[in-house]
Amino acid sequence: GCPLVRDVFELTGDFCRVPKRKCHRHYCWEKLRRAEVDLERVRVWYKLDELFEQERNVRAAMTNRAG
């Protein structure tokens, strides 16, 4: 079932116990959850790219200092 949340984003650890076909309150929750996971994945990739850029800048500054 759909994971239940408190205050929009805080997971409670409980799940909706109504059968999927009969639950009108959590319509298409799987698509929304997949979208949340994909969005989080994109955020992580952007952060990783940003960190690689910072590392490249630091390495360039270190090589320029050594000369």
C-alpha positions in Angstrom: 0.0 0.0 0.0 0.8 3.7 -0.1 3.3 4.9 2.5 1.5 7.3 4.8 3.1 10.7 5.5 2.7 13.4 8.2 3.2 17.1 7.4 3.4 16.3 3.7 7.0 14.9 3.6 7.6 13.1 6.9 7.1 9.4 6.6 5.3 7.7 9.4 6.3 4.1 8.6 2.7 3.0 8.2 1.0 2.0 5.0 -2.6 2.4 3.6 -4.3 -0.9 4.2 -7.2 -0.4 1.7 -6.8 -2.6 -1.4 -5.2 -0.7 -4.3 -8.3 -0.9 -6.6 -10.6 0.4 -3.9 -8.5 3.3 -2.5 -9.5 6.5 -4.1 -7.5 8.6 -1.6 -4.1 7.4 -2.9 -4.8 7.3 -6.6 -1.6 6.7 -8.7 0.7 6.9 -5.7 3.2 4.6 -7.3 3.8 7.0 -10.2 4.3 9.9 -7.7 6.7 7.9 -5.6 8.7 6.9 -8.7 8.8 10.6 -9.7 10.1 11.5 -6.2 12.8 8.8 -6.4 13.8 10.1 -9.9 14.0 13.7 -8.7 16.1 12.7 -5.8 18.4 10.8 -8.1 18.8 13.9 -10.3 19.6 16.0 -7.3 22.3 13.6 -6.3 23.8 13.7 -9.8 23.8 17.5 -9.8 25.5 17.5 -6.4 28.1 15.0 -7.5 28.8 17.0 -10.7 29.2 20.1 -8.5 31.7 18.3 -6.3 33.7 17.1 -9.3 33.9 20.6 -10.5 35.1 21.9 -7.1 37.7 19.1 -7.0 38.9 20.0 -10.5 39.2 23.7 -9.5 41.2 22.8 -6.3 43.5 20.5 -8.3 44.1 23.3 -10.8 44.8 25.7 -8.1 47.3 23.3 -6.5 49.2 22.8 -9.7 49.4 26.5 -10.3 50.8 27.1 -6.8 53.5 24.4 -7.2 55.0 26.2 -10.2 
